[in-house]
Amino acid sequence: MSLFRLYSNPLVRWWWGMDRSTFIMVGALMLLGGVIVTTAAISVADVYDVDVYYFARRQAVFLLLSFVGMVVCSFLEVRTLKAIGLVAFVVFAACLPLTLILGTDVKGASRWIEVAGFSLQPTEFLKPTMAMVTAMLLAPRVSDGELKGFWVSMMLMGAVGLMILMQPDFGMFLMLGMLWFVQAFASGVPLMVLAPLVLLGLTVIAGAYFSLDHVRSRVHRFLDPSSGDSYQVDQARDAIMSGGFFGRGAGEGVVKHNLPDAHTDFIFAVIGEEFGIIACIALALLYAVIVFRCYSHLLKEEDRFIAIAGVGLTTIFALQTLVNMGVVLSVIPTTGMTLPFISYGGTATLAMGMTMGFILSLTRKRSNYKTKRS
């Protein structure tokens, strides 16, 4: 009876039912992110005329809220997750037109809106919520050629993607497009249906190259650095090389004084310079283990919604990590993607906390304690 009472406690069932290793590793990423932002944002404070720990304090609040949000989401049942995902998707999708009308223009793009003095980027929250909605549409099994849910999800992706291209934010468009395609593939949509969509995607990419100046410029600078300004990428690459295996030491780096985005998009360069290549490899392995554990749990899942939604959410986490590191290492063209839980940013940090909370909830074991008692 004592064991039954203990197991019937919701907190105990939550702790023993979820993937505790992933939970602890994500918590470690948050702590590491707080430390790195503290050292990386010191030089940025002078630019904005604030004290040296201004960004560190703000990021600490964002990380705390993100952790709380992750825990709350991981408690929720699948039915509740579906409802939250659907409502949140509608809300943030409705915010996309507002960014074009009331949005704050930053570097030629209108991606943020001001809410109670806080800059909100709706597309960050669209990633996890769209993964949930797409999974709901694709969850019914494909039988007798019935692809109604697939076509609806494709039209939804097209509508959202069009509004994102109008901001413009081509990097986010590609991210959501790849997320949708991975979920469609995982759901079992026939390859004969998906193959033409690959050609459509390549056509859209080619169209963006010829019609969007900033996309064309980034591709040219990636293929031929001498064709344009590649200052940030060159500085980031040189910083990692100068750090060597063990780095210059915490706070001793210089790249954060030369890069305006050292605390956000290029924070991986700060890690490489101050803590060394070994620290970069260790961080990459930490991300890889989290992704591997999430995918391995989903491979055993029999519920189609959980499997498709989990694959989409994990793909978000994996792609964002790969894109950020790839840009810093000059492997892919420059795009504005933050490093999950490490880079400074309120919206991105909160949205990623929601993403990991959804994953932990979906992969949580839900055994019936009353059956165990009997």
C-alpha positions as CSV (number, residue, x, y, z in Angstrom):
1,M,0.0,0.0,0.0
2,S,2.9,2.4,0.8
3,L,4.4,1.7,-2.7
4,F,1.0,2.2,-4.3
5,R,0.5,5.6,-2.6
6,L,4.0,6.6,-3.7
7,Y,3.4,5.6,-7.3
8,S,0.0,7.3,-7.4
9,N,1.7,10.6,-6.7
10,P,1.6,12.6,-10.0
11,L,5.1,14.1,-9.4
12,V,6.6,10.6,-8.8
13,R,4.9,9.2,-11.9
14,W,6.1,12.1,-13.9
15,W,9.7,11.8,-12.8
16,W,10.0,8.0,-13.3
17,G,7.9,8.0,-16.5
18,M,9.9,10.5,-18.5
19,D,13.3,10.4,-20.1
20,R,15.3,11.7,-17.1
21,S,18.6,11.6,-19.0
22,T,17.4,13.9,-21.7
23,F,15.8,16.2,-19.1
24,I,19.1,16.5,-17.2
25,M,21.1,17.1,-20.4
26,V,18.8,19.9,-21.5
27,G,19.1,21.4,-18.0
28,A,22.9,21.3,-18.4
29,L,22.5,23.1,-21.8
30,M,20.5,25.8,-20.1
31,L,23.1,26.3,-17.3
32,L,25.9,26.4,-19.9
33,G,24.0,28.9,-22.0
34,G,23.7,31.2,-19.0
35,V,27.4,31.1,-18.5
36,I,28.3,31.6,-22.1
37,V,25.9,34.5,-22.6
38,T,27.4,36.2,-19.5
39,T,30.9,36.3,-21.1
40,A,29.8,36.8,-24.7
41,A,27.5,39.7,-24.1
42,I,29.9,41.9,-22.2
43,S,31.1,43.8,-25.3
44,V,27.6,44.2,-26.6
45,A,26.5,46.1,-23.5
46,D,28.7,49.1,-24.6
47,V,26.9,49.2,-27.9
48,Y,23.5,49.4,-26.3
49,D,24.7,51.6,-23.4
50,V,23.7,49.2,-20.6
51,D,25.6,47.7,-17.8
52,V,27.8,44.6,-18.6
53,Y,25.4,42.1,-17.0
54,Y,22.2,43.5,-18.6
55,F,21.9,40.7,-21.2
56,A,23.1,38.0,-18.7
57,R,20.3,38.9,-16.3
58,R,17.7,39.0,-19.1
59,Q,18.9,35.6,-20.4
60,A,18.8,34.1,-16.9
61,V,15.1,35.1,-16.7
62,F,14.4,33.7,-20.2
63,L,16.2,30.4,-19.3
64,L,14.2,30.1,-16.0
65,L,10.9,30.7,-17.8
66,S,11.9,28.3,-20.5
67,F,12.8,25.6,-17.9
68,V,9.5,26.1,-16.1
69,G,7.6,26.0,-19.4
70,M,9.4,22.8,-20.3
71,V,8.5,21.1,-17.0
72,V,4.9,22.2,-17.3
73,C,4.6,21.0,-20.9
74,S,6.2,17.7,-20.0
75,F,3.4,17.1,-17.4
76,L,0.6,17.4,-20.0
77,E,-1.2,14.5,-21.5
78,V,-1.4,14.0,-25.3
79,R,-5.0,15.3,-25.6
80,T,-4.0,18.5,-23.8
81,L,-0.9,18.9,-26.0
82,K,-3.0,18.6,-29.1
83,A,-5.4,21.4,-27.9
84,I,-2.5,23.7,-26.9
85,G,-0.7,23.0,-30.1
86,L,-3.7,23.8,-32.2
87,V,-4.7,27.0,-30.3
88,A,-1.1,28.3,-30.2
89,F,-0.7,27.6,-33.9
90,V,-3.8,29.7,-34.8
91,V,-2.6,32.5,-32.5
92,F,0.9,32.8,-33.8
93,A,-0.1,32.2,-37.4
94,A,-2.5,35.1,-37.0
95,C,0.4,37.2,-35.8
96,L,2.3,36.8,-39.1
97,P,0.3,39.4,-41.0
98,L,0.8,41.8,-38.0
99,T,4.6,41.6,-38.4
100,L,4.1,43.0,-41.9
101,I,1.9,45.8,-40.7
102,L,3.1,46.6,-37.1
103,G,6.4,44.8,-37.1
104,T,9.7,46.2,-36.1
105,D,12.1,46.5,-39.1
106,V,15.5,45.0,-38.2
107,K,18.2,44.7,-41.0
108,G,15.5,45.0,-43.7
109,A,13.1,42.3,-42.3
110,S,9.9,42.7,-40.3
111,R,9.8,39.6,-38.1
112,W,9.1,41.0,-34.7
113,I,6.2,42.7,-33.0
114,E,6.2,44.5,-29.7
115,V,4.1,43.0,-27.0
116,A,4.2,44.8,-23.6
117,G,7.7,46.0,-24.2
118,F,8.9,42.6,-25.3
119,S,10.0,41.8,-28.9
120,L,8.1,38.7,-30.0
121,Q,9.1,36.6,-33.1
122,P,5.9,34.6,-33.9
123,T,7.8,32.2,-36.3
124,E,9.8,30.8,-33.4
125,F,6.6,29.5,-31.7
126,L,5.2,28.4,-35.1
127,K,7.9,25.7,-35.4
128,P,6.7,23.5,-32.5
129,T,3.0,24.3,-32.9
130,M,3.1,23.6,-36.6
131,A,4.8,20.2,-35.9
132,M,1.8,19.3,-33.6
133,V,-0.8,20.4,-36.1
134,T,0.9,18.7,-39.0
135,A,1.0,15.5,-36.9
136,M,-2.7,15.7,-36.2
137,L,-3.4,15.9,-40.0
138,L,-1.0,13.1,-40.9
139,A,-1.8,10.8,-38.0
140,P,-4.7,8.9,-39.8
141,R,-3.2,6.0,-41.7
142,V,-2.9,6.3,-45.4
143,S,-5.2,3.7,-47.0
144,D,-6.8,3.3,-50.4
145,G,-4.9,6.3,-51.7
146,E,-6.7,8.6,-49.1
147,L,-4.4,11.6,-48.6
148,K,-6.8,14.3,-47.5
149,G,-4.8,15.1,-44.3
150,F,-1.6,15.4,-46.3
151,W,-3.1,17.8,-48.9
152,V,-4.5,20.0,-46.1
153,S,-1.2,20.0,-44.3
154,M,0.5,21.0,-47.6
155,M,-1.9,23.9,-48.2
156,L,-1.3,25.0,-44.6
157,M,2.5,24.9,-45.1
158,G,2.1,26.9,-48.3
159,A,0.0,29.6,-46.6
160,V,2.3,30.0,-43.7
161,G,5.4,29.8,-45.9
162,L,4.1,32.6,-48.1
163,M,3.6,35.0,-45.2
164,I,7.1,34.1,-43.9
165,L,8.6,34.9,-47.3
166,M,6.9,38.3,-47.3
167,Q,8.8,39.3,-44.1
168,P,11.2,38.1,-45.6
169,D,12.8,35.2,-43.7
170,F,13.9,32.6,-46.2
171,G,15.9,30.7,-43.5
172,M,12.8,30.1,-41.4
173,F,10.8,29.2,-44.6
174,L,13.4,26.5,-45.4
175,M,13.3,25.3,-41.7
176,L,9.5,24.9,-41.7
177,G,9.5,23.3,-45.2
178,M,12.1,20.7,-44.2
179,L,10.1,20.1,-40.9
180,W,6.9,19.5,-42.9
181,F,8.6,17.2,-45.4
182,V,10.3,15.1,-42.7
183,Q,6.9,14.6,-41.0
184,A,5.2,13.7,-44.3
185,F,7.9,11.2,-45.1
186,A,7.7,9.7,-41.5
187,S,4.0,9.4,-41.8
188,G,4.3,7.0,-44.8
189,V,3.1,9.3,-47.6
190,P,4.1,7.5,-50.9
191,L,7.4,8.5,-52.4
192,M,5.7,9.0,-55.8
193,V,3.7,11.9,-54.1
194,L,6.7,13.4,-52.3
195,A,9.2,13.2,-55.2
196,P,7.5,16.1,-57.2
197,L,7.5,18.2,-54.1
198,V,11.2,18.0,-53.9
199,L,11.3,19.5,-57.4
200,L,8.9,22.1,-56.3
201,G,11.1,23.0,-53.3
202,L,14.1,23.3,-55.5
203,T,12.1,25.6,-57.8
204,V,11.2,27.8,-54.8
205,I,14.9,28.0,-53.7
206,A,15.9,29.0,-57.2
207,G,13.2,31.6,-57.3
208,A,14.4,33.0,-54.0
209,Y,17.9,33.2,-55.3
210,F,16.9,35.3,-58.3
211,S,14.2,37.4,-56.6
212,L,15.7,38.1,-53.1
213,D,18.9,40.1,-53.0
214,H,20.0,39.0,-49.6
215,V,19.6,35.3,-50.4
216,R,21.7,35.8,-53.6
217,S,24.3,37.8,-51.8
218,R,24.7,35.1,-49.1
219,V,25.0,32.3,-51.6
220,H,27.7,34.3,-53.6
221,R,29.6,35.1,-50.4
222,F,29.5,31.4,-49.4
223,L,30.8,30.2,-52.8
224,D,33.2,33.0,-53.2
225,P,34.1,34.9,-50.0
226,S,36.0,37.6,-52.0
227,S,32.8,38.5,-53.8
228,G,31.3,40.4,-50.8
229,D,31.5,41.1,-47.1
230,S,32.3,37.9,-45.2
231,Y,33.6,39.6,-42.1
232,Q,31.5,37.8,-39.5
233,V,32.1,34.4,-40.9
234,D,35.8,35.0,-41.3
235,Q,36.0,36.3,-37.7
236,A,34.1,33.3,-36.3
237,R,36.3,30.8,-38.2
238,D,39.5,32.5,-37.1
239,A,38.3,32.7,-33.5
240,I,37.8,28.9,-33.3
241,M,41.2,28.3,-34.9
242,S,42.9,30.7,-32.5
243,G,41.3,29.0,-29.5
244,G,43.2,25.7,-30.3
245,F,42.3,22.6,-28.4
246,F,41.8,24.1,-24.9
247,G,40.9,27.7,-25.6
248,R,42.2,31.0,-24.3
249,G,40.2,30.8,-21.1
250,A,36.8,32.1,-20.0
251,G,36.4,35.8,-20.7
252,E,39.7,36.0,-22.6
253,G,38.3,35.9,-26.1
254,V,38.4,38.8,-28.5
255,V,35.9,37.8,-31.1
256,K,33.0,38.9,-29.0
257,H,34.4,42.5,-29.2
258,N,34.5,42.3,-33.1
259,L,31.2,40.6,-33.9
260,P,27.8,42.3,-33.2
261,D,26.1,38.9,-33.1
262,A,28.6,37.2,-30.9
263,H,26.0,36.6,-28.2
264,T,23.4,35.3,-30.6
265,D,24.0,33.7,-34.0
266,F,27.8,33.4,-33.6
267,I,28.1,32.3,-29.9
268,F,29.6,29.0,-31.0
269,A,32.7,31.0,-32.1
270,V,33.0,32.4,-28.6
271,I,32.9,28.9,-27.1
272,G,35.6,27.7,-29.5
273,E,37.9,30.7,-28.8
274,E,37.5,30.7,-25.0
275,F,37.1,27.0,-24.3
276,G,38.7,25.3,-27.2
277,I,37.9,22.8,-29.9
278,I,37.5,20.1,-27.3
279,A,34.6,22.0,-25.7
280,C,33.0,22.5,-29.1
281,I,33.2,18.8,-29.8
282,A,31.8,18.0,-26.3
283,L,28.9,20.4,-26.9
284,A,28.1,18.9,-30.3
285,L,28.1,15.4,-28.8
286,L,25.8,16.6,-26.0
287,Y,23.3,17.8,-28.7
288,A,23.8,14.6,-30.7
289,V,23.0,12.4,-27.6
290,I,19.8,14.3,-26.9
291,V,18.7,13.9,-30.5
292,F,19.6,10.2,-30.6
293,R,17.7,9.5,-27.4
294,C,14.6,11.3,-28.6
295,Y,14.6,9.5,-32.0
296,S,15.3,6.1,-30.3
297,H,12.2,6.6,-28.1
298,L,10.0,7.5,-31.0
299,L,11.1,4.4,-33.0
300,K,9.4,2.2,-30.4
301,E,6.2,4.3,-30.4
302,E,3.0,2.7,-31.8
303,D,0.8,5.8,-31.6
304,R,1.1,7.5,-35.0
305,F,0.4,11.0,-33.7
306,I,3.1,10.7,-31.0
307,A,5.6,9.3,-33.5
308,I,5.0,11.9,-36.2
309,A,4.8,14.9,-33.8
310,G,7.9,13.7,-31.9
311,V,9.9,13.3,-35.1
312,G,9.0,16.8,-36.2
313,L,9.9,18.4,-32.8
314,T,13.2,16.5,-32.6
315,T,14.0,17.5,-36.1
316,I,13.5,21.2,-35.2
317,F,16.0,20.8,-32.4
318,A,18.5,18.9,-34.6
319,L,18.2,21.2,-37.6
320,Q,18.6,24.4,-35.6
321,T,21.7,23.1,-34.0
322,L,23.3,21.9,-37.3
323,V,22.4,25.2,-39.1
324,N,23.9,27.4,-36.4
325,M,27.1,25.3,-36.1
326,G,27.3,25.0,-39.9
327,V,27.2,28.8,-40.4
328,V,30.0,29.4,-37.9
329,L,32.2,26.7,-39.4
330,S,31.5,28.1,-42.9
331,V,29.9,24.8,-44.0
332,I,26.6,26.5,-45.1
333,P,25.6,30.0,-46.2
334,T,24.9,32.5,-43.4
335,T,21.4,32.5,-41.9
336,G,19.9,33.7,-38.7
337,M,19.5,30.6,-36.5
338,T,20.3,30.6,-32.8
339,L,22.0,27.7,-31.0
340,P,19.3,26.1,-28.8
341,F,19.5,27.2,-25.1
342,I,23.0,28.7,-25.7
343,S,22.4,31.8,-27.8
344,Y,20.9,34.9,-26.3
345,G,17.2,35.5,-27.2
346,G,14.0,35.5,-25.3
347,T,11.5,34.2,-28.0
348,A,13.9,31.5,-29.3
349,T,14.7,30.3,-25.7
350,L,11.1,30.1,-24.7
351,A,10.0,28.4,-27.9
352,M,12.7,25.8,-27.5
353,G,11.6,25.2,-23.9
354,M,8.1,24.5,-25.3
355,T,9.6,22.2,-28.0
356,M,11.6,20.1,-25.5
357,G,8.6,20.0,-23.1
358,F,6.4,18.6,-25.8
359,I,9.1,16.0,-26.7
360,L,9.4,14.9,-23.0
361,S,5.7,14.6,-22.7
362,L,5.3,12.6,-25.9
363,T,8.1,10.2,-25.0
364,R,6.9,9.8,-21.4
365,K,5.8,6.4,-20.2
366,R,2.1,6.4,-19.3
367,S,1.4,3.2,-17.4
368,N,-1.8,2.8,-15.4
369,Y,-1.0,2.7,-11.7
370,K,-4.4,1.2,-10.9
371,T,-3.5,-1.8,-13.0
372,K,-0.2,-2.1,-11.2
373,R,-2.0,-2.2,-7.9
374,S,-4.4,-5.0,-9.0
